[in-house]
Amino acid sequence: MEINLSFDIAATIMITILLISWVMRKMTGGTTNRMFLRFVFINLIAVLFDIWAATLDNVGSQSITALYFAHSGFLIVYNFVTLMYVLFVVSLTDTWHKIKKNFFILFVLGAPFLTVLAALVTNPLTKKMFLVSGGYRHGEWFPLIYAQIAVYIVFVIAYMIYYRELMELARFCAAVAYIPIGVIAWLIQMAAPENHVQMFGSAVSMVLVSIAAQKPEEIVDSDTQFMKYRAYAADMKRNYYNKKNVDVVMLNLGNFSVINALMGYDFAMQILGDTVKRIRQVNMISGGRADLYYLDRGRFRMVFHEKDRALAEEAAESLVASLMEKRDFNDLDITLQPFVVLARCPEEIKDFKMLMTFGMDFHEKVKFEARVMHVNEVFHKGLFEIQGNIDEIIEEALEFKRFQVYYQPIYSIEKKKFISAEALLRLFDPTYGFISPEILVTAAERSGAIHRIGDYVLEEVCRFITEGEFHSLGLEYIEVNLSVTQCMRVNLADKILGIMAKHRVPTECINLEITETAASHTQEVMAENLQKLNRAGISLSLDDYGTGYSNIKRVIQLPLKIVKLDKTFVDEQDNPKMRVVLKNTVAMLKDMDMEIVVEGIETQEMLDFFAELQCDFIQGYFFSKPVPKPEFVSFIKSYT
């Protein structure tokens, strides 16, 4: 019987191309990638043995030694192939440490492999696995191989189902597909022994895994050849899920964005390439034990697993020393600012969300000192717990009505009384206490919850205005803040007017306050909203004027009635140059027939100074901090 080698040859070509492409793309980092490469390589050895054995059979070789060696070589290597497939699946879940501690799993994996291996090694003596004299044929023990494969199939399916949460659907499906493809190939070869399709089926499966589960473009960054943010997030999430101890050397280049902005992309790429080279050198000194990641914007990670944690501290120190060396790029001496933090997980950072939140911007929270920092120097547990859980905190606050509206009074210099107030959002969480408005608003804008929060604040303000004591207190209107995201809401004007109509609140009783940041994003939807609200009789004010976004053109274009000077003006009002700026700014705004509110007033001297400049309103701690409605009402009554 002539054996058809075309499938084996095709398999050899496919496996070789796959192996070369992975090496050329530098898909060699990370436990899973390394395990996949070993799996591919051992399949290549197996198919070469199969070609050799089949060729000897085709030419009718009389060398018993060569025949035994070729057929034994294929079956022994294939025995490793099946085990390597199981180990590759385990690597996808990153549960090595659990297997090592579980005797039952070790037995299930080891016993079939060792049994078949022993039978194959002793086959020249026992002749129980296969015979070669008079042609190759199976022996009475050959079904041991089928039994081993069956055990591994059951194990893999059960294992992947148990740990399905640790794998993306594409990886799960691609890894599982190896089983039916392999079984079909075995059945075809049993039905038509002259066609060796077994290894071809294995090659097809590996290509499928490479395309669907181990996509290089999704895992490896093209600029650095380090693994991407996505891979880092997936790996660290599995580490926490599996309760694995790792040390993470976090490197954020503090001035990388500035270099990129000032010097351009090509120059920044030179900096990036040199940094990558130095990280690789540090890792080589550590025996190449760290998994390397590039997240983006000059942020790198070196992850040392449990058995190599002792290397992390030395690697971090070497990294700082290397990166602090001056380098000459295009005749320019460049000194980087490598912020390096060594984090022991989960001892110092207890969960995945906290780790990712902390790593984003820790370099912005500390002074650069050119040394390795430890988590407790930078990490404020309560703050990062809040940031990590802020979306859940907001949803629970909306569900259980935990938000509160505070009011800060605004004093009219001309009328010498309080005529309005700014409504401010506050949240006191039962677990975390007071939640900073900066964290709250940023997260709410990102998630879209800001619209529901904004509606809640306006509803509360409308209820207050419709209460009898509002007008009896001499109040004329309440200022309500609009965020950038709210301003871009298509139906914002209709929503606001609808809430006010429901509560029968006159339009002159509400002033909507937009920040300079929001004004800087002016676009068609926002402009239409503001114009429609202004035509309906709602006045608009511009907050934070002078914070760096200020643009006279925007002040002219927007239908503003009030401009609120930022606290920066107040803090520097003793500076002679600032006084000149203030005098001319106030004069300009008054000439445009705008009213001026000064924020951040804390002393009588400050109040007198801005009164002399003919500003209209005063807001600040000199009178009152933001307080709940009952305290606000009592405060206003005490001044009437």
N, C-alpha and C positions, 0 to 999 in steps of 0.2 A: 504494500500500500504506500503510494507516494504521498508524502505530507506536503500540504500547501503552505509555504512559508510567507506568502504575501501579507497576511494579517500581522505576523510577527515583525516583518520588515516595516510595515506601516506604523506599528506600535513603537518600534525603535526610533523612527524618525520623529513621531509626535512627542515622545518622552524626551528625546534629546533637545528638540526645539524648546520645549517647555522648561527644561532645566537651564539651558543657556539664557533664555529670556529672563528668568528669575534672577540669575546671577548678574546679568547685565543691568537689570533694573535695580540691583542692590536690594532685592527682597530677601535679605539674609538676617535682618534684625528681628528680635522677638522670638519667644519660645515656639509659638504656633508656626511662624514662617520657617524656622530652622527644622521643626519636626516635619513640615510638609516637604522641604527639600530632601530630607533623609528618605522620606517615603517615596518621592519621585526617583531618587538615585538608586534605591534598592530594587525598585521596579525595573529600572534600566538593566541592572545586573541580571535580574531574573529572566528578562526577555532575551538577553544575549546568551544565557545558558540554554534557554529553550531552543534558540536558533541552532546552537552548536549540537545539541542532542538530536534535533530533528534532521539536521544535515548528515550526521553520522548514520542515523537510521535510513535515510534516503539512499546513501551510497553503499549501504550494506556492510558497514565496518565490521571487521572481525576482531577488533581490539576490545576485549571485555573490560579491560581497565578503563579505557577512554569512555566506553559506553556507560559504565557505572559512575565514573566521575562526572560526566556531563548530565546524566539524568538525576543523579543524587544532588549535584550542584543546583539544578533548577528547583527541585522539590524543597531542598533545605532553604534556599533563598526565598522561595515562595512562602515557606513557613514563616519567615521573617516579615514578608510583605503583609500577611494577614494580621500579625501582631502590630506592625507599624501603623496599619490603618486604625486599629483600636486606640493606639497611643495618640495618633493624630486627633481623633475625636475627643479624647480626654483633654488634649491641649486646647481645643476650642472652648472648653469650659473652664480651663485653668484650675483644675482640681487635683493636681499632682500630689499635693501635700495630704489630701484626704485619702488617696489611694495607698500611699506609703504607710498610712497608719491603720489600714483596714486589711486584716489577714485574709478574710473571706474573698475580697476582690482580688488580692494578690494571688490567691490560690486559683480562682476562676480564670485569671489571665495566664498564669504561669504553668499550671498543670497540663492543659492541652498542648501548649507550645513545646514544653519539655518532653512530653510523651511522644509526640510526632518526631521531634528532633532526635530523640534516642533511637526510635525505630528506624529512621533514615540512616543515621550514622552506623548502626549495626547491621544494616541491610546486606552488605556484601557477605556477611557471615550467615545471617538468618534467611535471607532471600524471601522475607515475608511481606515487604512493601512493594517490590517490583522485581521482575526478571528481565534480563537482556539477551540471554542465550536463545537463539532461534527467533529473535525479534522482541521488541519491548512490549511487556504486558504487566498488568497490575497483579499484585500478590494479595493474599487473604487479609493482610492488615491494612491495605490501602484505604479502606473506609474510615480509618482513623483521621485522615485528612478532612474528609467530609464532616466528621463529627466535630473536629476542631472548628471548622468554619461555621457550623451551626451554632456552637456555643458562643462564638464571637459575635455572630449576627444578633442573637438574642440579647447578649450583653450590651451591644452598641445601641440597639433600639430602646431597651429599657433605660440605659444611661442617658441618652439624649432626651427622652421624654421627661425623665426626672429633673434634668438640668436645662429644660427648654427655655427658662427665663434668661439664661446666660448667653443665648445665641440668637442672632438675628434670623428671621425667617429664611432668607436666602442661603445663609450658611447651613442652617438645619436641613433644608431641602437638598442642597448640593451634596452634603456629607451622607445623607441617607440614600441618595440616588446611587451611590457606589454599590449598595447591596443588591438591588434588583438588576442593575446592569451586569454585575459580576455573576449573579445566579443564572441569568439568561445566557451569558457567554459560556458558562460551565455546561449548561444543558445542551447548547448547540454543539459544543465540542464532544460531548458524550454521544450525541446522536450521529454526528459526522466527524469521527476522530481524525480524518485526514485534514480538517481545517482547524488550525490552532488559533482560535479566536479568544482564548482565555485572557492573554496579556493585552490584546487589542481592546477588549472590554475595560480592562483596568486603566489603559491609557486614556480612553474616552472619558472615564469617570474622573481622572485627575485633571483633564482639561476643563471639564465641567466645574469641578471644585475651584480651579484657578479663576475661571471666568465669573462664576456666581458668588463664590464665598471668599476668595482671597484676591480681590481686584487690586492690582498694584496702584492704580490711579487713585483709589479711595483710601489706601493705607499709607503710601509713601509720598512725602513731599518732593516735588520735582526739583526744587532749588537746593535742598540740603541732603536729600536721600535719607533723611530721618523719617520715622513714622509720624503721621499727621495727628492733629488734635483729635480727630474721630477715633483713631486707634488708641490714643492715650486715654480718652474718656471711657472707651469700652473696656480696656485692660484694667483701669483703676476701679471701675464699677464692679468688675468680676472679683478683683482683689478684696474689696469690702464685703461683697456678698459671700465670698468663700472664707472670710475672716483670716486672710493672709496678712502677715506682717511684712511690710516693705519700707525702705527708706527712699525718699524722693529728694533728689537735689534739684531745687527749682532755681533756674537762672532767668531773670528778666533784665534785658539790657535797657537801663533807664533812659539813655539818650538816643536809642536807635531810631525812634520816630522823628526826633529833631534832625538827626543826620540825614534821614530819608527825605525830609521836607526841604532841607537847606541844600543838600548836595546832589539830590536826584537818585533815581532808581538804580542806575548802573553802579554808582559809588556805594550805595547801601548794600548792593549785592556782593561787592568786594568785601565789605565788612562782614557780611553774613557768611561768606565762604571761608574767610579767615577764622571766624568764630567756630564754625563747624569743624575745621581742621584741628583746632586746639581742643575741642571737646573730644574728638576721636583720639587724640594723643593721650589725653587724661584717661580715657576709657581703656586704651591699650595698656597703660601702666597698671590699671586695675585688673588686667587679665581679660579685658573685653566682657566683663560680667554684667555691665549695665545695659538696659534697654534704653535707646535714645529716641527722643521725640522732639519735633519742632512744631509748636502750636501756631504761632504767627507773631508778627510785630516784635521780633526779637525775644521771644519767650521760648526757652528750651527746658527739657526735663531729662534727668538721668534717673532711672528707677533700678534700685538694687533689691533683689529678692531676699527672702529670709536668710538663706545660707550665706549670702554675701554682704549682709548689712554692715559688717565691720569695715568694709572698704569705703563706705559712703562718706564718712567724715574726711578721710584723707583725700578722696576725689574732689570733694567740695573745696578744700583748702587749695589743692593744686589748680583747680579751675579758676579761682579768684586770682592766684598768683600769675597764672598764664595770661589771663585776660587784662590784667592791669599793666602789662608790658606795653610800652609805647610802640606804635607801628607806623610805618611810612607808607601812605597810599597816595600815589600821584604827587609826591613831594610834599604831602601834608602829614604832620604828626597828629595822630588821632588817639585819644585816650578814652576808652569806653567807661561806662558806669555799670559794672556787672553786679547787680543785686542778687546775692545768692542766699537762699534759705534752705536749711536741711530740715526736712519734716519726717518724723517717724509716724507711720500710719499703721494701725489706727490709734496708737497710744496718744499722740498729740493732736491729731485731727480726726475726729471720731467717725465722720461719715463722708460719703462721696460728694454730696452737694457742697458741704463745707470746704472740702479740698478744692473743688473747682472754683468756688467763689473767692477763696483766699488767694489762689494762684493768679487770678486775673490782674490784680492791681496792687499787690503788697508793696511794690517798689514806690508807689505814690504816697505811702503812709509813713515812711521812715526816711531819715537822713542818710545819704550815701556815706559809707564808712570803709569801703574796700576790704571787707572781711566777711567770713561766713556768719550768718545770723541763724539763730534757732527760733523755732516757732513761737516760744513764749515771749520773745522780744517784739514780735510783730503782731501776733495773733491775739485778738480780743474775742474770746470765746463767745460772749453774749452777742456781740455785734454780728459775727459771722453766722451764728446760729439763726439770727433774725434774717439775715440776707439769704441764707440757704433755704429758709422756710417761709419767705415773705409771701409767696403766692397762696399758700395754704392759710396763712394768717389773715390775708385780705379776704379770702372767700369766707372764712369763718366769721370775720367781723361783719361782713355784709349779711350773712345768714342769721347771726345772733344779735344784730343791731348794736355793735360795739363802738361804732364811730360816734364821735361827738363834734359839735360845732362850737368853737370858742369865738369870742368877740374881743377885738382890741379897739378901744375908742379913738376917734379922730376929732381933734380940737380945732374949731374955727377961730383964727386970730381976729378976724373982723367982728364976728358976732360974740366973741369971748364966751363960747360955750361948746359943748360937744354936740355935733349935728349929724354924725355918722359913725360907722364902725366897719372894720374889715372882718369878714367871716373867715375863720381859719379852721382847717380840718385837724382833728386830733384822734389818736387811737391809743388806748391802753389795753394791751393784751393780757389776759389772766396769767399767761406763762412768762412772757418776756417783758411785761410792763410797758413803759412808754416807747412807742415806735417813732423814730425820727421821720418827720414829714419828707425829707429828702429821699430817704430809702423808700418810703411808702409811695410817693408820687411816681418816682422812677419805675418801680416795679409795676404799679397799676397802669402806667402808660404802656409798658411793654406787653402786659397781658390783656389789655383792653378793658380792665375793670374800672379804669378812670372814668368811663362814661357813667356807669352806675353810681360811682362815688360822687361824681359831679351832680347828678340828678338828686341824690340824697341831700347834699349840702344845700342846693337851691330850694328843695322842698322844705327843709328845716328853717331856712331864712324866710321863706314865704309865710310859714306858720307864725313865726315871730312877728313879722310885719302886720299880719292880720289881727294880732292880739291888740286889745284896746290900749295897753300901756305903751306900745311903741310910739305912737304919736304924742301921748301925754308926756313922754320923756323929752320931747322936743327933737326927736331924731327925724331926719329927712330921707335918708337912704342907707342901704347897706352895700358894701363892696363885696363882690363874690369873684373869686379867682377862676380863671380859665387856663388850663394847661395847653401846651402845644398840640397835643393829640386831640383834645376837645375842639380846638379851633379848626381842626381839619375835618371834623365830623360833618358829613354832607348835610344832615338834617338838624344841625345844632340850633340854628335860629328858631326853627319851628318847635323843637323840643323845649327850649327855654320859654318861648312865648306861650306854649301850651301849658306848662307847669304854672306860670304866673296867672294865666287865665283861669285855671282850675281853682286857684286860691284867691282870685279876684284881687290881685296885687297890681296897683298902678305902675306903669312902666317907669315913672320918675322915681320910684322907691328902690330901684335896683341899679347899681353901677357895676358893670362887668370889667374886671381887671385882667389885662393880658401882660405877660412879662416881655421884656426886651428880647429874650430868646425866642418867644413865640412870634414877635413882630419880625424878627430876622428871617423867619420861615414863610413870610407872606407869599401866598399863592392864590390862585383863582378861587378855590373853595373857601379859604379863610376870609378873603376880601369880601366875597358875597355874603358870608355869614355876618361879618361885622357891619357891613352897610345895611343889611336888612334889619338887624337889631337896632341900629342907630335911627333908621327911618321910623321904627316902631316907637321911638321915644326913650330907649334905654341908653344912658350915657356910658361912655367907655373911658377907661383910664389906662395909662401905660406905666407898668411897675418897673422898678430896678433901673430907671433911666441913669445912664452913666456907668454901667457895669462892664463896658467894653464892646457891647453890640450896638451901641447907640449910633443912629444914622439920621441926620436931619431930614433926609428925603422921606424916611418912613414916618417921622413925626408929622411931616406935611401931608403925606398921602392918607394916613389913617384918620378916621373920623373921631378924633380924641377930644375929650373935654378936660381931662385931668392928667397931669404928668406927676409921677411920684419919684422924687430924687432918691437915689440909692444911698444907703448908710455910709458908703465910701466918702461922699461929700461931707457928711457930718464928722466922720473920724478925722478928716484932714483939714477941717475948716480953720485951724490955727496956722496953716501953711499960707504965707502971703500969696504964692502963686495960685493956690487953690481958691483963695478969696477972690482973686481976679476972675478965675473960671466961673465961680459961683455967681458973682455979680452979673457977668455977661450972659450966663445961661438963664438966670431968672429973668433978666430984662428981655432976652430973646423970646422966651416962652410967654411972658406977659404980653409982648407986642403981638403975639399970635393968638391972643385972647384965650389963653389956657390957664386953668387953675393949677396951683402947685401944692403938692403934699410933700413934707419933709419927714422921712422915716428915721428911726433910730435916735430920737432926741432923749437924752438922759439927764440933763441938767438945766437949771434956769438960765445959765449963761448961753447955752446952745439955743434955747427957745428965743431969748432976746435977740440973738444975732440974726436968726432967720426971720424974725418978725421985722427987724429993721430992713431986711432985704425985700420986704413986702411979699413974702410967701403967704399962701392962703391958709394952709392947714398943717397941723403938727400931730405926729403919731410916734409913740415910743414909750419906753419904760418910765420916763419922767412922770407920766400920768398913770399908766397901767400896763402890765403885761397882758397878753391874751388870756381871758378867763371864761368859764362857763356862763351861760345865759343868766342864771339867777344872780351870780356875783356881778355880772356886767350891769344888770338892771339896778342892783343896789348901789353900785358905784355911780351911775348916772344920776340916780335920785339924790345922792349925797352932795352933788354939785349943783342941783337945781334949787 
